Amino acid sequence: MQEQKTYDIVGIGIGPFNLGLAALCAPINSLSTLFLDQASEFNWHPGMMLSDATLQVPFMADLVTMADPTSPYSFLNYLKQTDRLYKFYIREDFFVLRKEYNAYCKWAINHLQNCHFGQKVISINYVDGVYQVEKIDQSSGTSETIFTKKIVLGTGTAPKVPDFISPAEHKNTIHSSEYLKFKPTLLNQKTVTIIGSGQSAAEIFYDLLPETENGLKLKWFTRPDRFFPMEYSKLTLELTSPEYVDHFYNLSDAKRKQLLGKQNSLFKGINFELINQIFDKLYELSVDGEKINAELMPNCQLNNLMVKADGTYELDFFHIESEKDFTVETDFVVLATGYKYNEPGFLSGINDRIARNAEGLFHVHRNYAIDVNGNEIFVQNAELHTHGFVTPDLGMGAYRNASIINAILGFEIYPVEKRIAFQQFSVNGEQEVLEQAQDFIRDCHVEPVETP
């Protein structure tokens, strides 16, 4: 009888974060890994793959560079291997086109042996010290049980829509994640209304703005008091650092929640350049003196959406500063209302092994583990409430993956920066405790090894 294979790591979900983990694990001969995704192929936010849209982080925030600049899976090596390095050099722009980042990720997948698509995980159980992951091959329908010592959850986030909106009832209402799929339909409407204050809302508004010259009436409502830019000053960027994560992690639950409520401009704002482009386009449209077929209005909270007899919508708003209700009529609604983490149903079989806080959320350890032992089940992009606003940041993905790999191996195969900021985020005593804890963890590691 063939001996049962037990993997060291099984990753569930292959988005950029788990893909980066797969790439960083690939050269480590002592680790056996497998990554599964139910989708038939990798495709990163296809509904927002606008031709000129870029990432909001520099190219070094790729799958691996910030953990291992010598990795063959870096973005620069992708450019070299696809004969695009000099073109990128001449372009002189650190911010990668979103469609090129998608192509880069697909290139990396084609060079990895540990990533498998079309594999849906339906349950996980824990038996005799091993996790049993049951999956179904989407194309053949056959099931298989995979055995592993550790699990890394990278199932990602799902579109967030208001509770009073039903996809079945409101067929001319979409989430921004489906924008390009429905764009031809939008162009046949008389009035399109966008709800949201972030980058996706701004990109869609800007993309549709030229169509207002062809008769489309475009409306954009946001709840914040202004169309605010994402903060990108250098001292602010120091908050995307290991020591700020340490500081945030060691705050109380109540203080962390309070801080996150004030930090929208750090990770939910609009690219500064795009805000200016929108204004410039509006100015251009206003030159001939005719009324622009576009409306922008902050301070507006959407409270309800009603279908009228003719199939159009009546939107019920509340103006926050004026404290007045008002209604708006529209043919089509685009909800750029963000994303939220949904806990996978397949975790129910190992719920007793997952640590939770008083609100039922994952109790995420500093090393990104959520199991009761703190070293078996790890999460990607599910720790906003414990690790702060850097959670969805692509630029911190390699740092988190290096931390996870080091925790699983028990030694530091990928050196992790201890301090990178000029600022100090905690008072002296607290900072010293954090540094001593980090030193203690390093001292407990086995002798250093070279990265394979």
C-alpha positions in Angstrom: 0.0 0.0 0.0 1.3 3.4 -1.0 2.3 5.5 2.0 0.0 8.5 2.7 1.7 11.8 1.7 1.4 14.6 4.3 2.2 18.1 3.2 3.9 20.6 5.4 1.6 23.4 4.1 -1.7 23.4 2.2 -2.8 26.9 1.1 -6.5 27.4 0.3 -7.2 30.2 -2.2 -4.7 31.5 -4.7 -4.8 35.3 -4.7 -1.7 37.5 -4.7 -1.0 36.7 -1.0 -1.1 32.9 -1.2 0.6 33.0 -4.6 3.4 35.0 -3.0 3.6 32.3 -0.3 3.7 29.6 -2.9 6.6 31.4 -4.7 8.6 31.9 -1.5 8.1 28.3 -0.5 9.0 26.9 -3.9 12.9 27.0 -3.5 12.8 25.5 0.1 13.5 21.9 -0.5 12.5 20.9 3.1 9.0 22.2 2.6 6.3 20.2 0.8 3.5 22.5 -0.2 0.2 22.5 -2.2 -2.0 25.5 -3.0 -5.6 25.0 -4.1 -8.2 27.4 -5.7 -11.7 26.6 -6.9 -11.5 29.0 -9.8 -10.5 27.6 -13.2 -7.6 30.1 -13.5 -6.0 33.1 -11.9 -7.7 36.4 -12.8 -7.2 39.3 -10.4 -10.2 41.7 -10.2 -11.2 41.2 -13.9 -14.2 43.4 -13.5 -11.9 46.4 -12.8 -9.1 45.6 -15.3 -9.3 49.0 -16.9 -6.6 49.5 -19.5 -4.8 52.4 -17.8 -5.4 51.5 -14.2 -2.4 51.0 -12.0 -1.6 49.5 -8.6 -1.4 51.9 -5.8 1.9 50.5 -4.6 5.3 50.5 -6.4 6.5 47.5 -8.4 8.7 46.3 -5.5 5.4 45.2 -3.8 5.3 42.2 -6.0 5.0 38.6 -4.8 8.5 38.1 -3.4 10.9 41.0 -3.6 10.4 42.5 -0.1 11.2 39.1 1.4 13.8 37.9 -1.2 15.1 40.3 -3.8 17.0 37.5 -5.5 13.9 35.4 -6.1 13.3 34.2 -9.7 9.6 35.0 -9.2 10.2 38.8 -8.9 8.4 41.3 -11.2 11.7 42.5 -12.6 12.6 38.9 -13.6 9.2 38.6 -15.2 10.0 41.7 -17.2 13.4 40.3 -18.2 12.0 36.9 -19.2 9.3 38.5 -21.3 11.6 41.0 -23.0 9.9 44.0 -21.3 12.6 45.2 -18.9 13.9 48.0 -21.0 10.5 49.2 -21.9 9.6 49.4 -18.2 12.9 51.2 -17.5 12.2 53.8 -20.2 8.6 54.2 -18.9 10.1 55.6 -15.7 7.0 54.8 -13.6 7.1 52.7 -10.4 3.4 51.9 -10.5 2.6 48.8 -12.5 -0.5 48.7 -14.8 -3.1 46.5 -13.1 -3.4 44.3 -16.2 0.4 43.8 -16.3 0.4 42.8 -12.6 -2.3 40.2 -13.5 -0.1 38.9 -16.4 2.9 38.8 -14.0 0.9 36.7 -11.5 -0.1 34.3 -14.3 3.5 34.0 -15.4 4.5 33.1 -11.9 1.8 30.4 -11.7 3.1 28.9 -14.9 6.5 28.5 -13.3 5.3 27.0 -10.1 4.5 23.3 -9.6 2.5 23.8 -6.3 -0.5 25.8 -7.5 -3.6 23.9 -8.7 -6.8 25.5 -9.9 -10.3 24.1 -10.3 -10.0 22.4 -6.9 -12.8 23.2 -4.4 -12.2 22.6 -0.7 -15.5 21.4 0.9 -14.4 20.3 4.4 -11.5 20.1 6.8 -11.1 17.8 9.8 -8.3 17.2 12.3 -7.4 13.6 13.0 -4.4 12.3 14.9 -2.4 15.6 14.7 -3.0 16.0 10.9 -5.5 18.2 9.0 -7.5 16.3 6.4 -8.6 18.6 3.6 -11.3 17.2 1.3 -11.5 18.7 -2.1 -13.4 18.2 -5.4 -11.9 18.5 -8.8 -14.3 20.9 -10.5 -13.8 19.5 -14.0 -14.0 15.7 -13.2 -16.2 15.8 -10.1 -13.8 13.4 -8.3 -13.0 14.0 -4.6 -9.8 13.5 -2.8 -8.5 13.9 0.7 -5.3 15.9 1.2 -3.3 15.6 4.5 -1.3 18.4 5.9 0.4 19.7 9.0 -0.3 23.4 8.5 -3.0 25.4 6.6 -2.8 28.9 5.2 -6.2 30.5 4.4 -6.0 32.9 1.4 -9.7 32.7 0.4 -9.8 36.5 0.0 -12.6 39.0 0.5 -16.1 39.2 -1.1 -18.0 42.2 -2.5 -19.9 44.1 0.2 -23.4 45.4 -0.6 -26.0 47.0 1.7 -28.4 44.6 3.3 -31.5 46.2 1.6 -30.2 45.3 -1.9 -31.0 41.9 -3.4 -29.3 40.8 -6.6 -32.4 38.9 -7.6 -34.7 41.8 -7.1 -32.4 44.7 -8.2 -31.1 43.4 -11.5 -29.8 46.8 -12.7 -27.7 47.1 -9.6 -24.1 45.7 -9.6 -21.0 45.8 -7.5 -18.0 47.6 -8.9 -16.2 44.2 -9.2 -18.5 43.4 -12.2 -18.1 46.8 -13.9 -16.4 45.8 -17.1 -18.8 42.9 -17.6 -21.8 45.2 -17.5 -20.2 48.3 -19.1 -22.0 47.8 -22.4 -25.3 47.7 -20.6 -24.5 50.8 -18.6 -23.8 52.7 -21.9 -27.3 52.1 -23.0 -28.8 53.7 -19.9 -30.0 57.3 -19.5 -28.8 57.7 -15.9 -26.1 55.8 -14.0 -25.5 56.4 -10.3 -22.2 55.4 -8.5 -22.2 54.9 -4.8 -18.8 54.9 -2.9 -15.9 57.0 -2.0 -12.8 54.9 -2.9 -10.6 54.1 -5.8 -13.0 51.9 -7.6 -15.8 54.5 -7.6 -13.4 57.1 -8.9 -12.1 54.9 -11.7 -15.6 54.0 -12.9 -16.7 57.7 -12.7 -13.7 58.8 -14.7 -14.1 55.9 -17.2 -17.8 56.9 -17.8 -17.3 60.6 -17.7 -16.6 61.0 -21.5 -19.9 59.3 -22.2 -21.7 62.3 -20.7 -21.0 64.1 -24.0 -23.1 61.4 -25.7 -26.1 61.9 -23.4 -25.4 59.7 -20.4 -26.2 61.4 -17.1 -23.7 60.4 -14.4 -24.1 60.8 -10.7 -21.7 60.0 -7.9 -22.6 60.0 -4.2 -20.3 59.3 -1.2 -20.8 59.1 2.5 -17.6 60.9 3.6 -17.6 64.7 3.8 -15.3 65.0 0.7 -13.7 63.0 -2.1 -10.6 62.4 -0.2 -7.2 61.2 -1.5 -5.2 58.3 -0.1 -2.4 59.6 2.1 0.9 58.9 0.5 3.5 61.0 2.3 6.7 59.3 3.3 6.3 59.6 7.1 2.7 58.3 6.7 4.0 55.3 4.7 6.1 54.4 7.7 2.9 53.2 9.3 3.2 50.2 6.8 6.0 48.8 8.9 6.6 45.8 11.2 7.0 48.1 14.2 3.7 49.8 13.6 2.0 46.4 13.3 3.6 45.5 16.6 2.3 48.7 18.2 -1.2 48.3 16.8 -1.4 44.6 17.7 -0.6 45.4 21.3 -3.4 47.9 21.7 -6.8 47.0 23.3 -9.6 45.7 21.0 -11.5 48.9 21.7 -8.6 51.2 20.8 -7.8 49.2 17.6 -11.4 49.5 16.5 -11.4 53.3 17.2 -8.2 53.8 15.3 -9.4 51.9 12.2 -12.4 54.1 12.1 -10.1 57.1 11.7 -7.7 55.6 9.1 -9.8 55.5 6.0 -7.5 57.9 4.2 -4.6 55.5 4.7 -6.1 52.6 2.7 -9.6 53.5 1.3 -8.9 56.9 -0.4 -8.5 57.8 -4.1 -5.3 58.2 -5.9 -4.3 61.8 -5.8 -3.5 62.0 -9.5 -6.9 60.4 -10.4 -8.7 63.1 -8.4 -6.9 65.7 -10.3 -7.7 64.0 -13.6 -11.4 63.9 -12.8 -11.4 67.6 -12.0 -9.5 68.4 -15.2 -12.0 66.4 -17.3 -14.9 68.2 -15.6 -13.2 71.5 -16.4 -12.7 70.5 -20.0 -16.4 69.6 -20.3 -17.4 72.9 -18.9 -15.5 75.1 -21.3 -18.3 75.5 -23.9 -20.7 76.7 -21.2 -23.2 73.9 -21.5 -24.4 72.1 -18.4 -22.3 69.0 -17.6 -24.3 65.8 -17.4 -22.5 64.8 -14.2 -23.2 65.3 -10.5 -20.9 64.8 -7.5 -22.2 64.9 -4.0 -20.4 64.0 -0.7 -22.1 63.6 2.7 -24.7 61.3 1.3 -25.7 58.0 3.0 -27.8 55.6 0.9 -30.5 54.2 3.1 -32.8 52.4 0.7 -33.4 51.5 -3.0 -36.9 51.1 -4.4 -37.9 49.6 -7.8 -40.4 51.8 -9.6 -43.2 50.6 -11.9 -41.1 51.3 -15.0 -38.2 49.3 -13.7 -36.0 52.4 -12.8 -34.9 53.1 -9.2 -35.7 55.6 -6.5 -32.8 56.0 -4.1 -33.4 57.2 -0.6 -30.5 59.3 0.8 -29.7 61.1 4.0 -27.5 64.2 3.8 -25.3 63.8 6.9 -24.3 67.4 7.5 -27.6 69.0 6.5 -29.5 66.2 8.3 -32.1 66.0 5.5 -33.6 63.2 3.5 -33.8 63.3 -0.2 -34.5 61.0 -3.2 -32.8 60.5 -6.5 -34.1 58.7 -9.6 -31.8 56.6 -11.7 -31.8 53.7 -14.3 -28.7 51.8 -13.0 -26.7 51.7 -9.8 -23.0 50.8 -9.4 -22.1 50.0 -5.8 -18.4 50.7 -5.2 -18.9 49.8 -1.5 -15.8 47.7 -1.0 -15.2 44.2 0.2 -15.4 42.2 3.4 -14.0 39.0 4.7 -16.4 36.0 4.8 -15.3 33.0 6.9 -15.3 29.9 4.7 -17.9 27.3 5.5 -15.4 24.5 5.3 -13.9 25.6 8.6 -16.9 24.3 10.5 -15.2 20.9 11.0 -12.2 22.4 12.8 -14.0 25.2 14.6 -12.9 23.9 18.0 -9.3 24.4 16.9 -9.8 28.1 16.0 -9.2 30.8 18.6 -11.8 33.7 18.7 -12.3 37.0 20.5 -15.3 38.1 22.4 -17.0 39.1 19.1 -16.5 35.8 17.5 -13.8 37.1 15.2 -10.5 35.2 14.6 -8.1 35.8 17.5 -5.1 36.3 15.2 -1.7 35.8 16.8 1.1 38.1 16.0 2.5 35.5 13.6 -0.8 35.4 11.7 -2.0 32.0 13.2 -5.6 31.6 14.4 -5.5 28.1 15.9 -5.5 27.6 19.6 -1.8 26.5 19.6 -0.7 29.5 17.5 1.3 27.6 14.9 -1.0 25.5 12.7 -3.7 27.6 10.8 -2.6 30.9 9.3 -4.6 33.6 7.6 -4.0 36.1 4.8 -6.0 39.3 4.7 -8.3 38.3 7.5 -6.6 40.2 10.4 -7.6 43.8 9.9 -9.0 43.9 13.4 -5.8 42.7 15.0 -2.9 43.8 12.7 -4.4 47.1 11.3 -4.9 48.8 8.0 -1.8 47.3 6.3 -3.7 43.9 6.2 -4.8 44.2 2.5 -1.7 46.1 1.4 0.2 44.3 -1.3 3.4 45.9 -0.1 3.2 44.0 3.2 2.3 40.6 1.7 5.9 39.4 1.4 6.6 40.5 5.0 3.6 38.5 6.2 4.6 35.5 4.1 8.1 35.6 5.4 6.8 35.7 8.9 4.5 32.7 8.3 7.2 30.6 6.7 9.6 31.4 9.5 7.0 30.5 12.1 6.3 27.2 10.4 9.9 26.2 9.9 10.9 27.3 13.4 13.9 29.3 12.1 14.4 32.5 10.1 15.0 31.4 6.5 13.8 34.8 5.2 15.2 37.6 7.4 12.4 39.9 8.6 13.1 43.5 9.3 12.8 44.5 12.9 12.7 48.3 12.6 12.4 50.3 9.3 10.7 53.5 10.5 12.4 56.7 11.7 9.4 57.2 14.0 8.7 55.5 17.3 5.1 54.4 17.7 5.2 53.4 21.3 6.5 54.8 24.6 10.0 53.7 25.5 9.0 51.0 27.9 6.5 49.4 25.6 8.8 49.6 22.6 11.6 47.9 24.6 9.2 45.1 25.6 8.3 44.5 21.9 11.9 44.5 20.8 12.9 42.1 23.6 10.1 39.8 22.6 11.3 39.8 19.0 14.9 39.2 20.2 13.7 36.3 22.3 11.9 34.7 19.3 15.1 35.0 17.3 17.2 33.5 20.0 14.9 30.5 20.1 15.5 29.7 16.5 17.8 27.0 15.4 21.1 28.0 13.7 20.6 30.2 10.6 20.4 28.5 7.3 21.0 29.9 3.9 18.0 30.5 1.6 18.0 27.6 -1.0 
